[in-house]
Amino acid sequence: MRARILRPPKPATQSGRAVTRDWILVFEPSEPRRPDPLMGWTSSGDTVASQVRLRFPTLEAAEAYAKAHGITYEVEPVQAPTLKPKAYADNFRYGRIENWTH
């Protein structure tokens, strides 16, 4: 079995970052997904990859679990958020590059 260990990104619908604290171990699918002939829904016989996500408080705990259970894993690097600080006064700044929007 192969797995990925990652930190999930902040959800776009929420402003909080509580979901991004834990590390998640996600299994990679062992077989491809295929359409169901009767309903047309996409399905797979591999329930581990589609339904199991393990949460760990630290990266070391996730790696220890994977090593203890013989799971080959790959750690995805954490991407720092790219936030550009903005101020309301920048809308009226002299010499601004963007077009006036109001």
PDB file as gemmi writes it, atoms N, CA and C in Angstrom:
CRYST1    1.000    1.000    1.000  90.00  90.00  90.00 P 1                      
ATOM      1  N   MET A   1       0.834  -1.185   0.000  1.00  0.00           N  
ATOM      2  CA  MET A   1       0.000   0.000   0.000  1.00  0.00           C  
ATOM      3  C   MET A   1       0.875   1.243   0.000  1.00  0.00           C  
ATOM      4  N   ARG A   2       0.415   2.251  -0.724  1.00  0.00           N  
ATOM      5  CA  ARG A   2       1.106   3.539  -0.752  1.00  0.00           C  
ATOM      6  C   ARG A   2       0.194   4.585  -0.138  1.00  0.00           C  
ATOM      7  N   ALA A   3       0.817   5.594   0.456  1.00  0.00           N  
ATOM      8  CA  ALA A   3       0.043   6.650   1.097  1.00  0.00           C  
ATOM      9  C   ALA A   3       0.777   7.974   0.965  1.00  0.00           C  
ATOM     10  N   ARG A   4       0.023   9.042   1.178  1.00  0.00           N  
ATOM     11  CA  ARG A   4       0.583  10.395   1.216  1.00  0.00           C  
ATOM     12  C   ARG A   4       0.315  10.958   2.605  1.00  0.00           C  
ATOM     13  N   ILE A   5       1.286  11.677   3.138  1.00  0.00           N  
ATOM     14  CA  ILE A   5       1.111  12.376   4.405  1.00  0.00           C  
ATOM     15  C   ILE A   5       1.173  13.863   4.093  1.00  0.00           C  
ATOM     16  N   LEU A   6       0.123  14.584   4.484  1.00  0.00           N  
ATOM     17  CA  LEU A   6       0.038  15.998   4.129  1.00  0.00           C  
ATOM     18  C   LEU A   6      -0.718  16.769   5.189  1.00  0.00           C  
ATOM     19  N   ARG A   7      -0.581  18.073   5.110  1.00  0.00           N  
ATOM     20  CA  ARG A   7      -1.389  18.986   5.911  1.00  0.00           C  
ATOM     21  C   ARG A   7      -2.432  19.580   4.984  1.00  0.00           C  
ATOM     22  N   PRO A   8      -3.710  19.475   5.329  1.00  0.00           N  
ATOM     23  CA  PRO A   8      -4.734  19.985   4.414  1.00  0.00           C  
ATOM     24  C   PRO A   8      -4.727  21.509   4.355  1.00  0.00           C  
ATOM     25  N   PRO A   9      -5.094  22.080   3.213  1.00  0.00           N  
ATOM     26  CA  PRO A   9      -5.164  23.536   3.122  1.00  0.00           C  
ATOM     27  C   PRO A   9      -6.400  24.070   3.833  1.00  0.00           C  
ATOM     28  N   LYS A  10      -6.411  25.350   4.064  1.00  0.00           N  
ATOM     29  CA  LYS A  10      -7.556  26.002   4.696  1.00  0.00           C  
ATOM     30  C   LYS A  10      -8.741  25.941   3.747  1.00  0.00           C  
ATOM     31  N   PRO A  11      -9.918  25.559   4.228  1.00  0.00           N  
ATOM     32  CA  PRO A  11     -11.070  25.526   3.338  1.00  0.00           C  
ATOM     33  C   PRO A  11     -11.455  26.931   2.873  1.00  0.00           C  
ATOM     34  N   ALA A  12     -11.867  27.047   1.634  1.00  0.00           N  
ATOM     35  CA  ALA A  12     -12.220  28.351   1.084  1.00  0.00           C  
ATOM     36  C   ALA A  12     -13.498  28.901   1.695  1.00  0.00           C  
ATOM     37  N   THR A  13     -14.346  28.040   2.227  1.00  0.00           N  
ATOM     38  CA  THR A  13     -15.622  28.489   2.781  1.00  0.00           C  
ATOM     39  C   THR A  13     -15.531  28.887   4.245  1.00  0.00           C  
ATOM     40  N   GLN A  14     -14.381  28.669   4.870  1.00  0.00           N  
ATOM     41  CA  GLN A  14     -14.219  28.987   6.281  1.00  0.00           C  
ATOM     42  C   GLN A  14     -13.033  29.932   6.459  1.00  0.00           C  
ATOM     43  N   SER A  15     -13.090  30.759   7.489  1.00  0.00           N  
ATOM     44  CA  SER A  15     -11.979  31.676   7.729  1.00  0.00           C  
ATOM     45  C   SER A  15     -10.990  31.121   8.748  1.00  0.00           C  
ATOM     46  N   GLY A  16     -11.383  30.123   9.518  1.00  0.00           N  
ATOM     47  CA  GLY A  16     -10.515  29.573  10.543  1.00  0.00           C  
ATOM     48  C   GLY A  16      -9.485  28.612   9.980  1.00  0.00           C  
ATOM     49  N   ARG A  17      -8.425  28.381  10.745  1.00  0.00           N  
ATOM     50  CA  ARG A  17      -7.357  27.480  10.323  1.00  0.00           C  
ATOM     51  C   ARG A  17      -7.260  26.241  11.219  1.00  0.00           C  
ATOM     52  N   ALA A  18      -8.326  25.898  11.952  1.00  0.00           N  
ATOM     53  CA  ALA A  18      -8.281  24.759  12.862  1.00  0.00           C  
ATOM     54  C   ALA A  18      -8.092  23.446  12.118  1.00  0.00           C  
ATOM     55  N   VAL A  19      -8.595  23.327  10.908  1.00  0.00           N  
ATOM     56  CA  VAL A  19      -8.500  22.089  10.135  1.00  0.00           C  
ATOM     57  C   VAL A  19      -7.064  21.844   9.679  1.00  0.00           C  
ATOM     58  N   THR A  20      -6.259  22.883   9.586  1.00  0.00           N  
ATOM     59  CA  THR A  20      -4.915  22.762   9.031  1.00  0.00           C  
ATOM     60  C   THR A  20      -3.859  22.370  10.064  1.00  0.00           C  
ATOM     61  N   ARG A  21      -4.238  22.132  11.297  1.00  0.00           N  
ATOM     62  CA  ARG A  21      -3.254  21.812  12.330  1.00  0.00           C  
ATOM     63  C   ARG A  21      -2.789  20.362  12.274  1.00  0.00           C  
ATOM     64  N   ASP A  22      -3.690  19.447  11.964  1.00  0.00           N  
ATOM     65  CA  ASP A  22      -3.364  18.022  11.972  1.00  0.00           C  
ATOM     66  C   ASP A  22      -2.720  17.586  10.667  1.00  0.00           C  
ATOM     67  N   TRP A  23      -2.021  16.473  10.729  1.00  0.00           N  
ATOM     68  CA  TRP A  23      -1.460  15.829   9.551  1.00  0.00           C  
ATOM     69  C   TRP A  23      -2.384  14.688   9.161  1.00  0.00           C  
ATOM     70  N   ILE A  24      -2.580  14.473   7.876  1.00  0.00           N  
ATOM     71  CA  ILE A  24      -3.499  13.451   7.390  1.00  0.00           C  
ATOM     72  C   ILE A  24      -2.732  12.429   6.569  1.00  0.00           C  
ATOM     73  N   LEU A  25      -3.024  11.153   6.798  1.00  0.00           N  
ATOM     74  CA  LEU A  25      -2.478  10.074   6.004  1.00  0.00           C  
ATOM     75  C   LEU A  25      -3.588   9.610   5.063  1.00  0.00           C  
ATOM     76  N   VAL A  26      -3.362   9.781   3.758  1.00  0.00           N  
ATOM     77  CA  VAL A  26      -4.346   9.436   2.734  1.00  0.00           C  
ATOM     78  C   VAL A  26      -3.773   8.308   1.888  1.00  0.00           C  
ATOM     79  N   PHE A  27      -4.537   7.252   1.720  1.00  0.00           N  
ATOM     80  CA  PHE A  27      -4.091   6.118   0.920  1.00  0.00           C  
ATOM     81  C   PHE A  27      -4.322   6.393  -0.561  1.00  0.00           C  
ATOM     82  N   GLU A  28      -3.386   5.934  -1.388  1.00  0.00           N  
ATOM     83  CA  GLU A  28      -3.547   6.055  -2.832  1.00  0.00           C  
ATOM     84  C   GLU A  28      -4.374   4.880  -3.336  1.00  0.00           C  
ATOM     85  N   PRO A  29      -5.200   5.090  -4.363  1.00  0.00           N  
ATOM     86  CA  PRO A  29      -6.050   4.002  -4.848  1.00  0.00           C  
ATOM     87  C   PRO A  29      -5.223   2.873  -5.456  1.00  0.00           C  
ATOM     88  N   SER A  30      -5.660   1.644  -5.184  1.00  0.00           N  
ATOM     89  CA  SER A  30      -4.953   0.487  -5.715  1.00  0.00           C  
ATOM     90  C   SER A  30      -5.528   0.038  -7.060  1.00  0.00           C  
ATOM     91  N   GLU A  31      -6.704   0.533  -7.405  1.00  0.00           N  
ATOM     92  CA  GLU A  31      -7.302   0.222  -8.701  1.00  0.00           C  
ATOM     93  C   GLU A  31      -7.986   1.472  -9.241  1.00  0.00           C  
ATOM     94  N   PRO A  32      -8.110   1.591 -10.555  1.00  0.00           N  
ATOM     95  CA  PRO A  32      -8.723   2.803 -11.113  1.00  0.00           C  
ATOM     96  C   PRO A  32     -10.230   2.843 -10.867  1.00  0.00           C  
ATOM     97  N   ARG A  33     -10.763   4.054 -10.866  1.00  0.00           N  
ATOM     98  CA  ARG A  33     -12.212   4.236 -10.735  1.00  0.00           C  
ATOM     99  C   ARG A  33     -12.850   3.979 -12.092  1.00  0.00           C  
ATOM    100  N   ARG A  34     -14.058   3.459 -12.066  1.00  0.00           N  
ATOM    101  CA  ARG A  34     -14.751   3.140 -13.311  1.00  0.00           C  
ATOM    102  C   ARG A  34     -16.227   3.506 -13.165  1.00  0.00           C  
ATOM    103  N   PRO A  35     -16.887   3.808 -14.282  1.00  0.00           N  
ATOM    104  CA  PRO A  35     -18.314   4.139 -14.201  1.00  0.00           C  
ATOM    105  C   PRO A  35     -19.163   2.885 -13.988  1.00  0.00           C  
ATOM    106  N   ASP A  36     -20.162   3.017 -13.158  1.00  0.00           N  
ATOM    107  CA  ASP A  36     -21.092   1.925 -12.917  1.00  0.00           C  
ATOM    108  C   ASP A  36     -21.986   1.766 -14.139  1.00  0.00           C  
ATOM    109  N   PRO A  37     -22.147   0.554 -14.685  1.00  0.00           N  
ATOM    110  CA  PRO A  37     -22.921   0.400 -15.914  1.00  0.00           C  
ATOM    111  C   PRO A  37     -24.403   0.725 -15.742  1.00  0.00           C  
ATOM    112  N   LEU A  38     -24.965   0.537 -14.569  1.00  0.00           N  
ATOM    113  CA  LEU A  38     -26.388   0.767 -14.379  1.00  0.00           C  
ATOM    114  C   LEU A  38     -26.713   2.242 -14.146  1.00  0.00           C  
ATOM    115  N   MET A  39     -26.040   2.863 -13.184  1.00  0.00           N  
ATOM    116  CA  MET A  39     -26.366   4.237 -12.812  1.00  0.00           C  
ATOM    117  C   MET A  39     -25.449   5.274 -13.451  1.00  0.00           C  
ATOM    118  N   GLY A  40     -24.236   4.872 -13.863  1.00  0.00           N  
ATOM    119  CA  GLY A  40     -23.314   5.814 -14.453  1.00  0.00           C  
ATOM    120  C   GLY A  40     -22.452   6.538 -13.437  1.00  0.00           C  
ATOM    121  N   TRP A  41     -22.618   6.221 -12.154  1.00  0.00           N  
ATOM    122  CA  TRP A  41     -21.797   6.849 -11.135  1.00  0.00           C  
ATOM    123  C   TRP A  41     -20.390   6.291 -11.183  1.00  0.00           C  
ATOM    124  N   THR A  42     -19.416   7.098 -10.805  1.00  0.00           N  
ATOM    125  CA  THR A  42     -18.040   6.634 -10.756  1.00  0.00           C  
ATOM    126  C   THR A  42     -17.823   5.916  -9.431  1.00  0.00           C  
ATOM    127  N   SER A  43     -17.287   4.699  -9.499  1.00  0.00           N  
ATOM    128  CA  SER A  43     -17.092   3.932  -8.279  1.00  0.00           C  
ATOM    129  C   SER A  43     -15.799   3.138  -8.370  1.00  0.00           C  
ATOM    130  N   SER A  44     -15.447   2.552  -7.239  1.00  0.00           N  
ATOM    131  CA  SER A  44     -14.246   1.740  -7.165  1.00  0.00           C  
ATOM    132  C   SER A  44     -14.468   0.655  -6.121  1.00  0.00           C  
ATOM    133  N   GLY A  45     -13.796  -0.459  -6.265  1.00  0.00           N  
ATOM    134  CA  GLY A  45     -13.884  -1.519  -5.278  1.00  0.00           C  
ATOM    135  C   GLY A  45     -12.936  -1.297  -4.116  1.00  0.00           C  
ATOM    136  N   ASP A  46     -12.104  -0.276  -4.189  1.00  0.00           N  
ATOM    137  CA  ASP A  46     -11.120   0.022  -3.153  1.00  0.00           C  
ATOM    138  C   ASP A  46     -11.706   1.043  -2.184  1.00  0.00           C  
ATOM    139  N   THR A  47     -12.257   0.581  -1.069  1.00  0.00           N  
ATOM    140  CA  THR A  47     -12.857   1.509  -0.108  1.00  0.00           C  
ATOM    141  C   THR A  47     -11.824   2.195   0.772  1.00  0.00           C  
ATOM    142  N   VAL A  48     -10.646   1.600   0.902  1.00  0.00           N  
ATOM    143  CA  VAL A  48      -9.616   2.206   1.753  1.00  0.00           C  
ATOM    144  C   VAL A  48      -9.185   3.551   1.188  1.00  0.00           C  
ATOM    145  N   ALA A  49      -8.969   3.624  -0.116  1.00  0.00           N  
ATOM    146  CA  ALA A  49      -8.477   4.862  -0.721  1.00  0.00           C  
ATOM    147  C   ALA A  49      -9.541   5.950  -0.744  1.00  0.00           C  
ATOM    148  N   SER A  50     -10.795   5.579  -0.890  1.00  0.00           N  
ATOM    149  CA  SER A  50     -11.830   6.603  -1.025  1.00  0.00           C  
ATOM    150  C   SER A  50     -12.475   7.001   0.294  1.00  0.00           C  
ATOM    151  N   GLN A  51     -12.357   6.170   1.341  1.00  0.00           N  
ATOM    152  CA  GLN A  51     -13.091   6.469   2.563  1.00  0.00           C  
ATOM    153  C   GLN A  51     -12.232   6.620   3.816  1.00  0.00           C  
ATOM    154  N   VAL A  52     -10.998   6.174   3.787  1.00  0.00           N  
ATOM    155  CA  VAL A  52     -10.176   6.195   5.004  1.00  0.00           C  
ATOM    156  C   VAL A  52      -9.167   7.337   4.939  1.00  0.00           C  
ATOM    157  N   ARG A  53      -9.245   8.228   5.930  1.00  0.00           N  
ATOM    158  CA  ARG A  53      -8.275   9.313   6.101  1.00  0.00           C  
ATOM    159  C   ARG A  53      -7.926   9.337   7.586  1.00  0.00           C  
ATOM    160  N   LEU A  54      -6.679   9.116   7.888  1.00  0.00           N  
ATOM    161  CA  LEU A  54      -6.243   9.070   9.281  1.00  0.00           C  
ATOM    162  C   LEU A  54      -5.619  10.397   9.677  1.00  0.00           C  
ATOM    163  N   ARG A  55      -6.027  10.922  10.844  1.00  0.00           N  
ATOM    164  CA  ARG A  55      -5.509  12.201  11.342  1.00  0.00           C  
ATOM    165  C   ARG A  55      -4.497  11.952  12.453  1.00  0.00           C  
ATOM    166  N   PHE A  56      -3.415  12.741  12.432  1.00  0.00           N  
ATOM    167  CA  PHE A  56      -2.369  12.644  13.441  1.00  0.00           C  
ATOM    168  C   PHE A  56      -2.003  14.049  13.895  1.00  0.00           C  
ATOM    169  N   PRO A  57      -1.646  14.217  15.174  1.00  0.00           N  
ATOM    170  CA  PRO A  57      -1.301  15.556  15.665  1.00  0.00           C  
ATOM    171  C   PRO A  57       0.042  16.065  15.143  1.00  0.00           C  
ATOM    172  N   THR A  58       0.979  15.146  14.834  1.00  0.00           N  
ATOM    173  CA  THR A  58       2.298  15.565  14.361  1.00  0.00           C  
ATOM    174  C   THR A  58       2.712  14.732  13.156  1.00  0.00           C  
ATOM    175  N   LEU A  59       3.671  15.236  12.417  1.00  0.00           N  
ATOM    176  CA  LEU A  59       4.218  14.511  11.278  1.00  0.00           C  
ATOM    177  C   LEU A  59       4.929  13.242  11.745  1.00  0.00           C  
ATOM    178  N   GLU A  60       5.622  13.325  12.861  1.00  0.00           N  
ATOM    179  CA  GLU A  60       6.348  12.168  13.387  1.00  0.00           C  
ATOM    180  C   GLU A  60       5.399  11.030  13.738  1.00  0.00           C  
ATOM    181  N   ALA A  61       4.227  11.352  14.281  1.00  0.00           N  
ATOM    182  CA  ALA A  61       3.242  10.324  14.623  1.00  0.00           C  
ATOM    183  C   ALA A  61       2.714   9.639  13.365  1.00  0.00           C  
ATOM    184  N   ALA A  62       2.481  10.406  12.310  1.00  0.00           N  
ATOM    185  CA  ALA A  62       2.000   9.830  11.058  1.00  0.00           C  
ATOM    186  C   ALA A  62       3.061   8.936  10.425  1.00  0.00           C  
ATOM    187  N   GLU A  63       4.316   9.381  10.459  1.00  0.00           N  
ATOM    188  CA  GLU A  63       5.397   8.562   9.913  1.00  0.00           C  
ATOM    189  C   GLU A  63       5.593   7.286  10.728  1.00  0.00           C  
ATOM    190  N   ALA A  64       5.478   7.378  12.040  1.00  0.00           N  
ATOM    191  CA  ALA A  64       5.629   6.203  12.897  1.00  0.00           C  
ATOM    192  C   ALA A  64       4.521   5.186  12.614  1.00  0.00           C  
ATOM    193  N   TYR A  65       3.301   5.658  12.406  1.00  0.00           N  
ATOM    194  CA  TYR A  65       2.198   4.754  12.088  1.00  0.00           C  
ATOM    195  C   TYR A  65       2.449   4.047  10.760  1.00  0.00           C  
ATOM    196  N   ALA A  66       2.878   4.791   9.755  1.00  0.00           N  
ATOM    197  CA  ALA A  66       3.131   4.202   8.446  1.00  0.00           C  
ATOM    198  C   ALA A  66       4.260   3.173   8.516  1.00  0.00           C  
ATOM    199  N   LYS A  67       5.318   3.476   9.247  1.00  0.00           N  
ATOM    200  CA  LYS A  67       6.430   2.530   9.377  1.00  0.00           C  
ATOM    201  C   LYS A  67       6.015   1.284  10.151  1.00  0.00           C  
ATOM    202  N   ALA A  68       5.205   1.455  11.189  1.00  0.00           N  
ATOM    203  CA  ALA A  68       4.778   0.323  12.006  1.00  0.00           C  
ATOM    204  C   ALA A  68       3.874  -0.633  11.233  1.00  0.00           C  
ATOM    205  N   HIS A  69       3.113  -0.100  10.279  1.00  0.00           N  
ATOM    206  CA  HIS A  69       2.189  -0.937   9.516  1.00  0.00           C  
ATOM    207  C   HIS A  69       2.719  -1.289   8.125  1.00  0.00           C  
ATOM    208  N   GLY A  70       3.960  -0.966   7.826  1.00  0.00           N  
ATOM    209  CA  GLY A  70       4.575  -1.339   6.552  1.00  0.00           C  
ATOM    210  C   GLY A  70       3.999  -0.614   5.352  1.00  0.00           C  
ATOM    211  N   ILE A  71       3.601   0.627   5.536  1.00  0.00           N  
ATOM    212  CA  ILE A  71       3.021   1.426   4.459  1.00  0.00           C  
ATOM    213  C   ILE A  71       4.103   2.328   3.884  1.00  0.00           C  
ATOM    214  N   THR A  72       4.318   2.245   2.585  1.00  0.00           N  
ATOM    215  CA  THR A  72       5.255   3.185   1.963  1.00  0.00           C  
ATOM    216  C   THR A  72       4.541   4.522   1.828  1.00  0.00           C  
ATOM    217  N   TYR A  73       5.231   5.585   2.152  1.00  0.00           N  
ATOM    218  CA  TYR A  73       4.577   6.896   2.187  1.00  0.00           C  
ATOM    219  C   TYR A  73       5.459   7.955   1.559  1.00  0.00           C  
ATOM    220  N   GLU A  74       4.824   9.055   1.242  1.00  0.00           N  
ATOM    221  CA  GLU A  74       5.491  10.232   0.700  1.00  0.00           C  
ATOM    222  C   GLU A  74       4.931  11.443   1.429  1.00  0.00           C  
ATOM    223  N   VAL A  75       5.803  12.299   1.918  1.00  0.00           N  
ATOM    224  CA  VAL A  75       5.377  13.488   2.651  1.00  0.00           C  
ATOM    225  C   VAL A  75       5.308  14.668   1.679  1.00  0.00           C  
ATOM    226  N   GLU A  76       4.142  15.303   1.629  1.00  0.00           N  
ATOM    227  CA  GLU A  76       3.992  16.498   0.800  1.00  0.00           C  
ATOM    228  C   GLU A  76       4.421  17.707   1.614  1.00  0.00           C  
ATOM    229  N   PRO A  77       5.244  18.567   1.046  1.00  0.00           N  
ATOM    230  CA  PRO A  77       5.711  19.734   1.811  1.00  0.00           C  
ATOM    231  C   PRO A  77       4.571  20.712   2.103  1.00  0.00           C  
ATOM    232  N   VAL A  78       4.716  21.402   3.210  1.00  0.00           N  
ATOM    233  CA  VAL A  78       3.715  22.390   3.610  1.00  0.00           C  
ATOM    234  C   VAL A  78       3.946  23.665   2.816  1.00  0.00           C  
ATOM    235  N   GLN A  79       2.893  24.180   2.207  1.00  0.00           N  
ATOM    236  CA  GLN A  79       3.003  25.417   1.453  1.00  0.00           C  
ATOM    237  C   GLN A  79       2.567  26.575   2.330  1.00  0.00           C  
ATOM    238  N   ALA A  80       3.430  27.556   2.451  1.00  0.00           N  
ATOM    239  CA  ALA A  80       3.109  28.731   3.253  1.00  0.00           C  
ATOM    240  C   ALA A  80       2.076  29.577   2.513  1.00  0.00           C  
ATOM    241  N   PRO A  81       1.089  30.105   3.226  1.00  0.00           N  
ATOM    242  CA  PRO A  81       0.095  30.941   2.555  1.00  0.00           C  
ATOM    243  C   PRO A  81       0.727  32.217   2.017  1.00  0.00           C  
ATOM    244  N   THR A  82       0.346  32.579   0.830  1.00  0.00           N  
ATOM    245  CA  THR A  82       0.862  33.803   0.215  1.00  0.00           C  
ATOM    246  C   THR A  82      -0.193  34.888   0.361  1.00  0.00           C  
ATOM    247  N   LEU A  83      -0.105  35.631   1.438  1.00  0.00           N  
ATOM    248  CA  LEU A  83      -1.051  36.697   1.714  1.00  0.00           C  
ATOM    249  C   LEU A  83      -0.377  38.043   1.505  1.00  0.00           C  
ATOM    250  N   LYS A  84      -1.025  38.893   0.748  1.00  0.00           N  
ATOM    251  CA  LYS A  84      -0.520  40.236   0.538  1.00  0.00           C  
ATOM    252  C   LYS A  84      -1.333  41.171   1.427  1.00  0.00           C  
ATOM    253  N   PRO A  85      -0.696  41.819   2.408  1.00  0.00           N  
ATOM    254  CA  PRO A  85      -1.457  42.703   3.279  1.00  0.00           C  
ATOM    255  C   PRO A  85      -2.040  43.870   2.491  1.00  0.00           C  
ATOM    256  N   LYS A  86      -3.290  44.159   2.749  1.00  0.00           N  
ATOM    257  CA  LYS A  86      -3.971  45.230   2.044  1.00  0.00           C  
ATOM    258  C   LYS A  86      -4.549  46.210   3.058  1.00  0.00           C  
ATOM    259  N   ALA A  87      -4.680  47.438   2.607  1.00  0.00           N  
ATOM    260  CA  ALA A  87      -5.292  48.462   3.437  1.00  0.00           C  
ATOM    261  C   ALA A  87      -6.328  49.206   2.592  1.00  0.00           C  
ATOM    262  N   TYR A  88      -7.365  49.689   3.252  1.00  0.00           N  
ATOM    263  CA  TYR A  88      -8.407  50.412   2.542  1.00  0.00           C  
ATOM    264  C   TYR A  88      -7.849  51.683   1.902  1.00  0.00           C  
ATOM    265  N   ALA A  89      -6.842  52.280   2.520  1.00  0.00           N  
ATOM    266  CA  ALA A  89      -6.254  53.511   2.002  1.00  0.00           C  
ATOM    267  C   ALA A  89      -5.559  53.287   0.656  1.00  0.00           C  
ATOM    268  N   ASP A  90      -5.173  52.032   0.348  1.00  0.00           N  
ATOM    269  CA  ASP A  90      -4.529  51.757  -0.938  1.00  0.00           C  
ATOM    270  C   ASP A  90      -5.470  51.998  -2.110  1.00  0.00           C  
ATOM    271  N   ASN A  91      -6.786  51.977  -1.885  1.00  0.00           N  
ATOM    272  CA  ASN A  91      -7.738  52.256  -2.957  1.00  0.00           C  
ATOM    273  C   ASN A  91      -7.624  53.701  -3.446  1.00  0.00           C  
ATOM    274  N   PHE A  92      -7.141  54.596  -2.614  1.00  0.00           N  
ATOM    275  CA  PHE A  92      -7.078  56.019  -2.948  1.00  0.00           C  
ATOM    276  C   PHE A  92      -5.641  56.517  -3.073  1.00  0.00           C  
ATOM    277  N   ARG A  93      -4.681  55.618  -3.138  1.00  0.00           N  
ATOM    278  CA  ARG A  93      -3.273  55.974  -3.201  1.00  0.00           C  
ATOM    279  C   ARG A  93      -2.950  56.669  -4.523  1.00  0.00           C  
ATOM    280  N   TYR A  94      -2.088  57.674  -4.467  1.00  0.00           N  
ATOM    281  CA  TYR A  94      -1.645  58.366  -5.671  1.00  0.00           C  
ATOM    282  C   TYR A  94      -0.690  57.457  -6.432  1.00  0.00           C  
ATOM    283  N   GLY A  95      -0.868  57.364  -7.740  1.00  0.00           N  
ATOM    284  CA  GLY A  95       0.016  56.573  -8.576  1.00  0.00           C  
ATOM    285  C   GLY A  95      -0.281  55.083  -8.535  1.00  0.00           C  
ATOM    286  N   ARG A  96      -1.494  54.701  -8.170  1.00  0.00           N  
ATOM    287  CA  ARG A  96      -1.821  53.279  -8.136  1.00  0.00           C  
ATOM    288  C   ARG A  96      -1.864  52.709  -9.545  1.00  0.00           C  
ATOM    289  N   ILE A  97      -1.495  51.439  -9.691  1.00  0.00           N  
ATOM    290  CA  ILE A  97      -1.376  50.818 -11.002  1.00  0.00           C  
ATOM    291  C   ILE A  97      -2.730  50.315 -11.504  1.00  0.00           C  
ATOM    292  N   GLU A  98      -3.563  49.781 -10.611  1.00  0.00           N  
ATOM    293  CA  GLU A  98      -4.842  49.210 -11.014  1.00  0.00           C  
ATOM    294  C   GLU A  98      -5.817  50.288 -11.420  1.00  0.00           C  
ATOM    295  N   ASN A  99      -6.814  49.907 -12.230  1.00  0.00           N  
ATOM    296  CA  ASN A  99      -7.855  50.845 -12.637  1.00  0.00           C  
ATOM    297  C   ASN A  99      -8.759  51.179 -11.462  1.00  0.00           C  
ATOM    298  N   TRP A 100      -9.375  52.325 -11.543  1.00  0.00           N  
ATOM    299  CA  TRP A 100     -10.321  52.746 -10.515  1.00  0.00           C  
ATOM    300  C   TRP A 100     -11.595  51.924 -10.693  1.00  0.00           C  
ATOM    301  N   THR A 101     -12.092  51.313  -9.603  1.00  0.00           N  
ATOM    302  CA  THR A 101     -13.209  50.397  -9.743  1.00  0.00           C  
ATOM    303  C   THR A 101     -14.542  50.914  -9.219  1.00  0.00           C  
ATOM    304  N   HIS A 102     -14.562  52.123  -8.607  1.00  0.00           N  
ATOM    305  CA  HIS A 102     -15.847  52.623  -8.131  1.00  0.00           C  
ATOM    306  C   HIS A 102     -16.010  54.089  -8.344  1.00  0.00           C  
TER     307      HIS A 102                                                      
END                                                                             
